[in-house]
């Protein structure tokens, strides 16, 4: 049975001075971990961290309700890392398993875990998800893994092939548990949990708490504590607006809103794949820096598009809710709903991706005049009245497409090839091999190089668009750590 729910109101309003009660330093954590948290900018706990960390650090099972972007990864990563025993004899043994609904979330969680685990030294974290070559994953597992981060389908696949053992799992995390159940993973999850030790700690994180979650908790958790963080849908940092327009004018209205707002980055949400494809094509034809994300895409293409968006190589991402579930995009300026969502929880989930950490955000919903009842439902759900305006038309010649000033390059090598971000930076900015005149070609200015993300088998780097061809030549024509790798410009 679940213990009484502790409900905490999260207004998402940043505090100028961290309160002692919400400081990470109040937790009984190793000095090395606290120093690493401080270096990563983790000084004050979010509501979900403040409520769940003391419980999880004591070893208790937990059911935590919190929205995406609330800091839940650190909330389960810190106790998970604390329970690892790196002194065990032999190769690294899988001691923790994090189950995620999507490949994208697996990648994000793995990256965050690696950052948080720096204080421990050589912690082996292996992501396992569909779309990767099974043989590469098998090799990674044979080399040892302390922490596994995977989708239920791929973990089950490894169990069936007997390439994975979960007999030493100490901590099991179900991230976005409600989403995994919605995707039909209940059977896989049940099978996976059944082959883990009975004495493990089980932590569940979910945005909602449907009956299936309760049944799963009753079956596999031991006296779990239930913590619920109530998000404030009326965050003062989000400027919300409903704009009335005709069905035939929505695409043009979307383009004008983006042109007027000039957001650093924006997501256009659509209710269907068909609408997403139409919106993408419309913006693309107007020369917007846009990419689309929907269920019909190959996994590799999805990963490349998300990396381009995070790197600023495209300003606008057109997506369906299913495709965008689990994404945690930093510095998202605006959200535009091309259509009114089917329910208000989806609406709040969409707009909650902007206006974070004190930054201003914009949420605009294009609606039909006949959808007045949906405005009333939204106001009742939010607890205040969202402004409603009619679409105002401007001279079409005044429309200014949002273009990206960055380009992302993909190098066909990564962490497994012992590649580091510094190697890529050096290859771009250092002097090239001397030519016939005895002089080496000067490298790029360091300011022209943006984000560098080193994955297991690929590395992504963003550079100023005007320097893209030069960067491509330096990375593809010169050796990096003694090896020449294939390079692609992602467009």
Legacy VTK file of the C-alpha trace (Angstrom):
# vtk DataFile Version 3.0
C-alpha trace
ASCII
DATASET POLYDATA
POINTS 491 float
0.000 0.000 0.000
1.114 3.552 -0.684
1.701 5.916 2.180
-0.171 9.261 2.245
0.660 11.576 -0.631
2.789 14.609 0.077
1.648 17.342 -2.341
4.086 20.185 -2.951
3.108 23.248 -5.011
5.800 24.076 -7.565
5.389 27.676 -8.752
8.603 27.406 -10.768
9.585 30.860 -9.519
13.362 31.053 -8.972
14.631 32.270 -5.636
17.300 34.945 -5.460
19.012 33.369 -2.453
18.911 29.582 -1.962
17.063 28.621 1.173
19.106 26.455 3.556
16.363 23.820 3.505
16.660 23.403 -0.280
20.436 23.422 -0.573
22.123 20.189 -1.669
24.670 20.783 1.070
21.999 19.956 3.665
21.939 16.359 2.449
24.458 13.921 3.878
26.352 13.525 0.626
30.078 12.888 0.080
32.133 16.099 -0.301
33.273 14.977 -3.758
29.655 14.637 -4.909
28.709 18.034 -3.485
31.698 19.605 -5.233
30.649 18.016 -8.522
27.058 19.189 -8.078
28.291 22.703 -7.407
30.507 22.610 -10.509
27.496 21.509 -12.576
25.384 24.352 -11.179
23.267 22.163 -8.867
23.144 24.352 -5.774
19.472 24.508 -4.881
17.164 21.510 -5.107
14.003 21.646 -7.192
10.782 20.666 -5.372
10.907 17.062 -6.637
14.552 16.751 -5.568
13.935 18.266 -2.139
11.040 15.908 -1.445
12.293 12.668 -2.974
16.050 12.693 -2.341
15.902 12.271 1.468
13.500 9.348 0.979
15.461 7.659 -1.803
18.811 8.146 -0.056
17.451 6.149 2.891
16.813 3.221 0.544
13.017 3.420 0.540
10.892 2.686 -2.521
9.279 5.742 -4.080
6.517 6.838 -6.448
7.123 10.442 -7.537
4.789 12.505 -9.694
6.449 15.408 -11.484
6.366 17.010 -14.907
9.156 16.867 -17.492
11.920 19.369 -16.755
11.380 19.292 -12.979
14.822 17.863 -12.198
13.741 14.247 -11.744
16.856 12.808 -13.414
19.108 14.131 -10.661
16.455 13.059 -8.119
16.980 9.396 -8.988
20.583 9.604 -10.244
22.077 10.765 -6.948
20.730 7.886 -4.802
21.400 5.435 -7.653
25.073 6.447 -7.818
25.377 6.381 -4.043
24.331 2.720 -3.964
26.970 1.603 -6.473
29.820 -0.553 -5.174
32.793 0.022 -7.460
35.045 -2.224 -5.381
33.375 -5.437 -6.478
35.802 -7.954 -7.948
35.927 -8.722 -11.650
34.420 -6.730 -14.492
31.806 -4.071 -13.914
28.535 -5.692 -12.837
25.174 -4.102 -13.672
23.974 -2.739 -10.332
21.397 -0.216 -11.547
18.794 -0.183 -14.330
16.874 2.844 -15.592
13.945 2.053 -17.900
12.847 4.868 -20.263
10.029 4.982 -22.834
12.049 6.397 -25.745
15.516 6.304 -27.249
15.805 10.083 -26.919
15.163 9.945 -23.189
17.693 7.092 -22.834
20.330 9.302 -24.424
19.464 12.299 -22.248
19.467 10.277 -19.026
22.781 8.606 -19.924
24.396 11.981 -20.567
23.139 13.410 -17.286
24.239 10.328 -15.343
27.762 10.593 -16.762
28.013 14.213 -15.620
26.748 13.429 -12.138
29.018 10.360 -11.850
32.269 12.224 -12.502
33.118 12.273 -8.806
33.199 8.457 -8.714
35.766 7.955 -11.440
35.358 5.141 -13.946
31.629 4.408 -13.787
30.483 2.467 -16.835
27.090 3.645 -18.078
25.650 1.805 -21.080
22.528 2.949 -22.982
20.520 0.180 -24.658
17.821 1.126 -27.145
16.484 0.142 -30.544
18.101 1.612 -33.628
21.623 0.762 -32.475
23.462 -2.264 -33.831
22.887 -5.157 -31.443
26.477 -6.410 -31.836
27.869 -3.087 -30.586
25.624 -3.210 -27.538
26.622 -6.812 -26.878
30.293 -5.817 -26.950
29.642 -2.929 -24.565
27.921 -5.299 -22.135
30.766 -7.790 -22.370
33.156 -4.989 -21.385
31.093 -4.419 -18.260
28.432 -1.924 -17.141
27.643 -0.535 -13.711
24.499 1.308 -14.880
22.134 0.342 -17.695
19.769 2.870 -19.282
17.378 1.284 -21.741
13.990 0.988 -23.340
11.884 -1.995 -22.187
11.846 -3.563 -25.648
15.611 -3.568 -26.102
16.310 -4.727 -22.512
13.885 -7.605 -23.036
15.601 -8.415 -26.331
18.974 -8.714 -24.570
17.440 -10.884 -21.850
15.973 -13.210 -24.469
19.387 -13.469 -26.182
21.053 -14.043 -22.791
23.469 -11.169 -23.439
22.391 -9.413 -20.248
22.013 -10.378 -16.597
20.009 -8.366 -14.062
20.785 -10.597 -11.086
22.869 -7.936 -9.311
20.549 -4.944 -9.738
20.375 -2.860 -6.563
18.390 0.095 -7.923
15.588 -0.033 -10.493
14.180 3.217 -11.900
11.075 3.535 -14.059
11.311 6.958 -15.708
8.084 8.294 -17.240
6.336 5.132 -16.140
2.925 6.301 -17.373
4.301 6.871 -20.857
5.838 3.382 -20.972
2.482 1.856 -20.064
0.714 3.992 -22.694
3.133 2.575 -25.270
2.191 -0.984 -24.356
5.313 -1.950 -22.406
3.509 -3.388 -19.367
4.370 -6.985 -20.304
8.039 -6.201 -20.952
8.333 -4.188 -17.742
6.756 -6.985 -15.717
9.104 -9.576 -17.216
12.156 -7.369 -16.632
11.325 -6.589 -13.001
10.664 -10.284 -12.349
14.318 -11.191 -13.038
15.769 -8.520 -10.733
16.550 -9.221 -7.053
13.653 -8.928 -4.617
15.748 -6.740 -2.298
16.315 -3.995 -4.863
15.198 -0.390 -4.403
12.486 0.598 -6.904
11.925 4.231 -7.844
9.008 5.234 -10.101
8.696 8.652 -11.753
5.511 9.538 -13.586
3.655 12.681 -14.671
0.314 11.035 -13.856
-0.831 8.211 -11.583
-3.255 5.978 -13.519
-4.565 2.673 -12.182
-1.918 0.680 -14.091
0.814 2.511 -12.184
-0.887 1.731 -8.882
-1.129 -1.966 -9.790
2.535 -2.036 -10.827
3.539 -0.325 -7.588
1.469 -2.671 -5.410
3.060 -5.690 -7.076
6.708 -4.699 -7.213
7.356 -2.058 -4.542
7.748 -2.385 -0.784
5.828 0.216 1.231
6.604 3.002 -1.247
6.335 6.655 -0.318
4.237 8.684 -2.759
5.398 12.244 -3.475
3.457 14.520 -5.810
4.712 17.858 -7.082
1.844 20.057 -8.220
2.992 22.200 -11.145
1.537 25.658 -11.492
-0.043 25.931 -14.961
-0.254 29.671 -14.526
3.458 30.309 -14.310
4.073 34.068 -14.538
7.092 33.349 -16.739
4.895 32.100 -19.605
2.954 34.634 -21.688
-0.057 32.612 -22.883
-2.435 33.627 -25.652
-5.224 32.128 -27.787
-5.411 33.544 -31.316
-8.555 33.086 -33.397
-8.071 32.332 -37.082
-9.719 30.364 -39.856
-8.634 26.813 -40.564
-7.171 27.824 -43.933
-5.155 30.630 -42.298
-3.441 28.644 -39.557
-0.202 27.942 -41.403
0.242 31.554 -42.415
-0.696 32.651 -38.910
1.923 30.283 -37.465
4.606 31.783 -39.722
3.658 35.344 -38.750
3.740 34.527 -35.021
7.231 33.057 -35.361
8.361 36.027 -37.439
6.995 38.538 -34.912
8.292 36.791 -31.786
11.711 36.001 -33.282
12.361 33.265 -30.669
15.838 31.821 -30.248
14.157 28.418 -30.516
10.550 27.286 -30.796
8.476 24.122 -30.984
5.323 23.996 -33.097
3.044 21.275 -31.724
0.595 19.462 -33.999
-2.075 16.921 -33.106
-1.331 14.632 -36.063
1.575 13.523 -38.255
-0.205 14.897 -41.323
-0.458 18.361 -39.759
3.194 18.211 -38.688
4.351 17.377 -42.218
2.253 20.210 -43.690
3.544 22.748 -41.147
7.138 21.714 -41.765
6.800 22.006 -45.544
5.119 25.414 -45.265
7.907 26.857 -43.102
10.623 25.157 -45.149
9.268 26.739 -48.359
9.465 30.142 -46.631
13.169 29.510 -45.855
12.713 29.038 -42.104
15.399 27.029 -40.320
12.966 24.220 -39.504
12.983 20.476 -38.891
10.182 17.969 -38.257
9.874 15.206 -35.677
7.162 12.561 -35.984
6.603 8.836 -35.692
7.251 7.963 -39.347
10.917 8.884 -39.136
13.873 6.523 -38.849
15.599 6.570 -35.469
18.906 7.852 -36.820
17.131 10.768 -38.510
15.297 11.585 -35.266
18.549 11.688 -33.316
20.208 13.923 -35.888
17.274 16.349 -35.926
17.201 16.609 -32.140
20.928 17.259 -32.064
20.572 19.998 -34.696
17.811 21.634 -32.668
19.805 21.508 -29.435
22.831 22.905 -31.249
20.914 25.796 -32.770
21.275 24.486 -36.321
17.518 24.843 -36.781
15.378 27.399 -34.979
11.976 25.723 -35.233
11.025 22.119 -34.473
7.632 20.914 -35.700
6.540 17.902 -33.668
3.682 15.705 -32.544
3.181 15.011 -28.834
4.251 11.375 -29.185
7.501 12.299 -30.953
8.330 15.079 -28.500
7.575 13.110 -25.314
10.599 13.001 -23.028
12.447 15.848 -24.733
14.096 18.333 -22.417
15.251 21.277 -24.523
17.222 24.068 -22.882
16.464 27.729 -23.605
13.207 27.086 -25.446
11.723 30.530 -26.044
8.323 29.744 -27.502
5.710 27.046 -27.970
3.074 27.378 -30.681
0.085 25.061 -30.778
-1.027 24.803 -34.389
-4.173 23.185 -33.003
-5.805 23.174 -29.588
-4.679 19.998 -27.750
-7.272 17.321 -27.084
-7.030 17.804 -23.298
-5.751 20.443 -20.889
-3.102 18.204 -19.321
-1.482 17.966 -22.754
-1.744 21.748 -23.099
0.031 22.316 -19.784
2.663 19.722 -20.659
3.353 21.457 -23.970
3.650 25.008 -22.705
5.638 23.885 -19.664
8.635 23.352 -21.942
9.177 27.109 -22.165
9.583 29.813 -19.506
11.945 27.756 -17.341
14.516 28.859 -14.769
13.199 32.410 -14.705
13.466 32.970 -18.462
10.483 34.486 -20.280
8.491 32.124 -22.465
5.660 32.434 -24.959
2.807 30.000 -25.556
0.478 30.774 -28.464
-2.434 28.574 -29.490
-4.089 29.010 -32.889
-7.765 28.169 -32.580
-11.013 28.288 -34.521
-13.835 30.631 -33.549
-16.029 27.558 -33.012
-13.714 26.315 -30.224
-14.977 28.779 -27.609
-15.852 25.899 -25.286
-12.192 24.864 -25.271
-11.156 28.352 -24.129
-13.601 28.093 -21.237
-12.269 24.653 -20.326
-8.729 25.988 -20.403
-9.566 28.930 -18.165
-11.311 26.659 -15.676
-8.364 24.256 -15.627
-5.734 26.998 -15.310
-7.624 29.088 -12.773
-7.337 32.321 -14.733
-8.392 33.743 -18.090
-6.015 33.393 -21.015
-6.207 36.402 -23.389
-8.011 35.743 -26.667
-7.180 37.790 -29.782
-8.081 37.745 -33.430
-5.322 37.064 -35.925
-3.975 40.346 -37.239
-2.548 40.357 -40.723
0.522 42.251 -41.728
2.106 42.880 -45.101
3.430 39.490 -46.221
6.603 41.202 -47.402
7.341 42.050 -43.771
7.560 38.364 -42.810
11.106 37.517 -41.736
11.949 33.793 -41.663
13.888 32.489 -38.671
17.215 31.242 -39.981
19.898 29.394 -38.044
23.409 30.791 -37.783
24.868 27.436 -36.714
25.569 24.197 -38.597
26.007 20.788 -36.945
28.620 18.286 -38.120
28.619 14.587 -37.230
31.919 12.708 -36.790
31.728 8.901 -37.069
33.517 8.234 -33.777
32.739 8.785 -30.139
33.357 7.829 -26.560
33.979 4.166 -27.416
36.791 5.320 -29.733
38.360 7.268 -26.835
37.345 10.538 -28.474
36.855 13.596 -26.277
35.373 17.042 -26.858
38.847 18.535 -26.550
40.063 16.400 -29.453
37.384 17.847 -31.742
38.020 21.390 -30.542
41.745 20.963 -31.119
41.203 19.565 -34.600
39.104 22.600 -35.502
41.145 25.361 -33.905
44.729 24.029 -34.057
47.094 24.561 -36.988
46.735 21.986 -39.749
49.618 19.924 -41.126
52.271 22.046 -42.838
51.974 22.418 -46.606
54.603 22.804 -49.323
55.287 26.374 -48.288
56.224 25.203 -44.810
53.243 26.904 -43.218
50.278 25.257 -41.562
46.726 26.398 -42.200
45.369 28.424 -39.295
42.511 26.883 -37.380
39.033 28.264 -36.743
38.561 30.919 -34.134
37.423 29.209 -30.938
34.391 31.518 -30.860
33.176 29.895 -34.105
32.806 26.522 -32.360
29.646 25.852 -30.376
28.370 22.795 -28.502
30.234 19.488 -28.718
28.382 16.327 -27.715
30.375 13.089 -27.591
28.110 10.044 -27.805
29.149 6.387 -27.725
29.789 6.005 -31.452
29.290 9.510 -32.869
30.306 13.065 -31.987
28.329 16.184 -32.848
29.801 19.676 -33.053
28.135 22.938 -34.035
30.034 25.724 -35.797
29.091 29.086 -37.264
27.302 28.496 -40.555
29.805 30.617 -42.465
32.600 28.349 -41.205
30.823 25.024 -41.897
32.673 24.084 -45.115
36.015 24.956 -43.571
35.199 22.952 -40.444
34.106 19.993 -42.555
37.393 20.072 -44.474
39.500 20.205 -41.315
37.673 17.314 -39.668
37.476 15.077 -42.732
40.879 15.727 -44.324
43.006 15.662 -41.176
43.532 12.885 -38.642
42.037 13.142 -35.172
44.195 11.362 -32.594
45.963 9.562 -35.426
42.826 8.390 -37.243
40.823 9.869 -40.112
37.048 9.630 -39.564
34.025 10.157 -41.790
32.269 13.491 -41.298
28.777 14.615 -42.307
27.112 18.014 -42.350
23.607 17.556 -40.946
20.982 19.451 -42.935
LINES 1 492
491 0 1 2 3 4 5 6 7 8 9 10 11 12 13 14 15 16 17 18 19 20 21 22 23 24 25 26 27 28 29 30 31 32 33 34 35 36 37 38 39 40 41 42 43 44 45 46 47 48 49 50 51 52 53 54 55 56 57 58 59 60 61 62 63 64 65 66 67 68 69 70 71 72 73 74 75 76 77 78 79 80 81 82 83 84 85 86 87 88 89 90 91 92 93 94 95 96 97 98 99 100 101 102 103 104 105 106 107 108 109 110 111 112 113 114 115 116 117 118 119 120 121 122 123 124 125 126 127 128 129 130 131 132 133 134 135 136 137 138 139 140 141 142 143 144 145 146 147 148 149 150 151 152 153 154 155 156 157 158 159 160 161 162 163 164 165 166 167 168 169 170 171 172 173 174 175 176 177 178 179 180 181 182 183 184 185 186 187 188 189 190 191 192 193 194 195 196 197 198 199 200 201 202 203 204 205 206 207 208 209 210 211 212 213 214 215 216 217 218 219 220 221 222 223 224 225 226 227 228 229 230 231 232 233 234 235 236 237 238 239 240 241 242 243 244 245 246 247 248 249 250 251 252 253 254 255 256 257 258 259 260 261 262 263 264 265 266 267 268 269 270 271 272 273 274 275 276 277 278 279 280 281 282 283 284 285 286 287 288 289 290 291 292 293 294 295 296 297 298 299 300 301 302 303 304 305 306 307 308 309 310 311 312 313 314 315 316 317 318 319 320 321 322 323 324 325 326 327 328 329 330 331 332 333 334 335 336 337 338 339 340 341 342 343 344 345 346 347 348 349 350 351 352 353 354 355 356 357 358 359 360 361 362 363 364 365 366 367 368 369 370 371 372 373 374 375 376 377 378 379 380 381 382 383 384 385 386 387 388 389 390 391 392 393 394 395 396 397 398 399 400 401 402 403 404 405 406 407 408 409 410 411 412 413 414 415 416 417 418 419 420 421 422 423 424 425 426 427 428 429 430 431 432 433 434 435 436 437 438 439 440 441 442 443 444 445 446 447 448 449 450 451 452 453 454 455 456 457 458 459 460 461 462 463 464 465 466 467 468 469 470 471 472 473 474 475 476 477 478 479 480 481 482 483 484 485 486 487 488 489 490
